[in-house]
């Protein structure tokens, strides 16, 4: 049986559907668990924060799907960068929140994560450079010469000057 080609889906449409359906499911579960949410009458800061965080989530997922559509991109390569998310969140919390401070264990863990991501990226980039060199070498070599010497000099019917 012939395999069907996948239908291309716009990454923003995919992200919108994913976030909308996930939000609806969370709302249904939370209605049973917590009751009706009280979102009316909140401050402008609340609504601004809600809009900003919604935008960041949508933009992040859209970029994720856009990058995955690029040829040669592997999910495993992109997933490594997800380890940076908790690091940046912790650093931002230390900057923004008064009662947050780094501990030795947390800093050691962060350094371990950074080293792991760096080593992985170094290995991946090294493999990519190696593959690109092989491809470039194949392109610059051109066609291989024929082993039949008569084809190289024109064969028995070639005319010689003189």
C-alpha positions in Angstrom: 0.0 0.0 0.0 1.3 3.4 -0.9 1.9 5.7 2.0 0.0 9.0 2.0 2.0 12.3 2.2 1.3 14.2 5.4 -0.9 17.2 5.0 1.1 20.3 6.0 -0.5 22.1 8.9 0.2 25.8 9.7 2.2 25.8 13.0 0.1 28.7 14.3 -3.1 26.9 13.6 -1.8 23.8 15.3 -0.7 25.8 18.3 -4.0 27.6 18.5 -6.0 24.3 18.5 -3.7 22.7 21.0 -3.8 25.5 23.5 -7.6 26.1 23.0 -8.5 22.4 23.5 -6.1 22.0 26.4 -7.6 25.1 28.0 -11.2 23.8 27.6 -10.3 20.5 29.1 -8.6 22.2 32.1 -11.6 24.5 32.5 -14.0 21.5 32.6 -11.9 19.6 35.2 -11.4 22.8 37.3 -15.1 23.5 37.3 -15.8 20.2 39.0 -12.8 20.4 41.3 -12.7 24.2 42.2 -16.0 25.6 41.1 -16.6 28.7 38.9 -13.4 30.9 38.6 -13.6 34.4 40.0 -11.8 36.4 37.2 -14.1 39.5 37.2 -13.0 42.6 39.1 -9.3 41.8 39.1 -6.7 44.5 38.7 -5.2 45.6 35.4 -1.9 43.9 36.5 -3.8 40.6 36.7 -5.2 40.9 33.2 -1.9 42.2 31.8 0.0 39.3 33.3 -2.6 36.8 32.0 -2.4 38.2 28.5 1.5 38.3 28.6 1.8 34.7 29.8 -0.8 33.5 27.2 1.1 35.2 24.5 4.5 33.7 25.6 3.0 30.2 25.7 1.4 30.6 22.2 4.6 32.1 20.8 6.8 29.4 22.3 4.7 26.6 20.9 4.4 28.2 17.5 8.2 28.6 17.3 8.5 24.9 18.4 6.3 23.7 15.5 7.9 26.1 13.0 11.4 24.9 13.9 10.3 21.3 13.6 9.1 21.8 10.1 12.6 22.7 8.9 14.4 20.0 7.1 17.0 18.1 9.1 15.8 19.2 12.5 15.4 16.4 15.0 13.1 16.6 18.0 15.9 15.2 20.2 18.1 18.2 19.3 15.5 20.7 20.2 14.4 18.9 23.4 17.8 19.5 24.9 17.1 23.2 25.1 14.0 22.6 27.2 16.4 22.1 30.1 17.2 25.8 30.0 13.6 26.7 30.9 13.8 25.9 34.6 17.2 27.6 34.8 15.9 30.9 33.4 12.8 30.7 35.6 15.0 30.3 38.7 17.3 33.1 37.8 14.3 35.4 37.0 12.7 34.5 40.4 15.9 35.4 42.2 15.9 38.8 40.4 12.2 39.6 40.7 11.2 38.1 44.0 12.5 39.4 47.3 12.4 36.1 49.3 14.1 33.9 46.7 17.8 33.2 46.9 20.1 30.6 45.2 21.5 27.7 47.2 24.7 25.8 46.6 22.8 22.7 45.5 20.7 24.6 43.0 23.7 26.4 41.5 25.5 23.1 41.3 22.5 21.5 39.5 22.3 24.5 37.1 26.0 24.2 36.2 25.5 20.4 35.6 22.6 21.1 33.3 24.5 23.8 31.4 27.5 21.5 31.0 25.3 18.7 29.8 23.5 20.9 27.2 26.9 22.3 26.1 28.5 18.9 25.6 25.5 17.6 23.7 25.4 20.6 21.4 29.2 20.3 20.8 28.8 16.6 19.9 25.8 17.3 17.6 27.5 20.3 15.9 30.6 18.2 15.4 28.6 15.4 13.7 26.8 18.0 11.5 30.1 19.6 10.4 31.4 16.1 9.6 28.3 15.3 7.5 28.6 18.7 5.7 32.3 18.1 4.9 31.5 14.7 3.4 28.7 16.2 1.3 31.0 19.1 0.2 33.8 16.7 -0.7 31.4 14.6 -2.9 30.2 17.7 -4.7 33.7 19.0 -5.4 35.1 15.7 -6.7 32.8 15.7 -9.8 32.3 12.6 -11.9 34.7 9.8 -11.5 37.0 9.1 -14.4 36.3 6.0 -16.5 38.5 3.0 -16.0 38.4 2.3 -19.7 41.4 4.0 -21.2 39.9 4.1 -24.7 37.1 6.3 -23.5 39.5 8.7 -22.0 41.6 9.2 -25.1 38.8 9.0 -27.6 38.9 5.3 -28.5 40.3 3.7 -31.6 38.3 6.0 -33.9 39.9 9.2 -32.6 42.0 11.2 -35.0 45.4 12.2 -34.1 46.9 15.5 -35.4 49.6 15.2 -37.8 
